[in-house]
């Protein structure tokens, strides 16, 4: 990621600090969202390959990461809940077709 130079726009010391804080938070949020997307993709890949055991394991891992992101305020709680619900439905559908 390229580093932003928002501090040049700020003229007050407090505004420069706020700009630095916002940039650190933005980078942290981007990293967290990326982690969530990566975990979601692993669940979907497991479902697509019809690997039920691995899909359930990956689902638990993804749910943990999504809940953590929601708890930190990176994702809205309803968005997190929706993601978890959709992933769970996919994994459960896999269980029904296998059994």
N, C-alpha and C positions, 0 to 999 in steps of 0.2 A: 504494500500500500504506500502511496505517496503521502508524505507528510504535508499537512496543510499549514499555511502561514497566516492564520487568522489573527495572530497576535499583532501583525502589522497594522491591521485595521483598528484595533483598540487603542484608545488614547489615554485612558486612565489605568493606573496600576491594577485596580480591582477588576477592570474589564479584561485586561491581559491575563490575569489569573483565571478568571471565569472561562476565557477562551481556551486556555491550556487544560483546564478541568474537563470542559466539554469534549475536547479532542481525545483525551484519555478515555473518557466514558464511551465515546463513539467507537473507538477502536475495540474496547472491551465488548460492546454490544455486537459489533460485526463478527468478532471471533466466536461469541456465544451462539449467534444465529447460524453461523457456518457449522458449528459443532452439532447443533440440532438438525440441520439439513442433512449432514453426513449420516447421522444415526437413523433418520427417517429413511434415507436411501438404502441403508443396509437391511432394514426391515422389509422394504418393498422388494429388494433383490431376493431375499430369502423366500418371500411369498411367491414371487415369479418362478423361482426354481423349485417350488413345491417342497421345500425343506421345512417341515412342520416344527421339528425340535429346535432347529436353529432360529426359525422365525419367532418362536415364543421367547427364546433367550434374548434375541435382538430387541424384541418388543419391550421387555422389562428394562433393558438398558436405555432404550429411546425414551420411555416414559419417565425414567429418572432424570434424564437430561432436560426434557421438556418441562417437567415440574420445577426443576431448579431454575431454569430460565424465567419461568413465570413468577417464581418467588422473588427473583432479583429485579423484576420489572422490565426485563428485556422483551418478553412476550406478554400480551394481555392474558388474563386468566381464562377468558372465554376462547381465545385463539388456541391456547395450550390444550384446553379441554376438547376442542374440536379436533385438533390434530391427533390426540390420544384416542379419541372415539373412532376416528376413521381408520387408524392403524389397527386398532383392536378388532374392528369389524372385518378387516381384510384377513387377519390372522385366524379369527374364529371361522370365517368362511372356508379357509384352507382346511381346518380341522373337520368341518362337516363333509367336505367333498372327499377327504381321505378316509373317513370312517364310515 
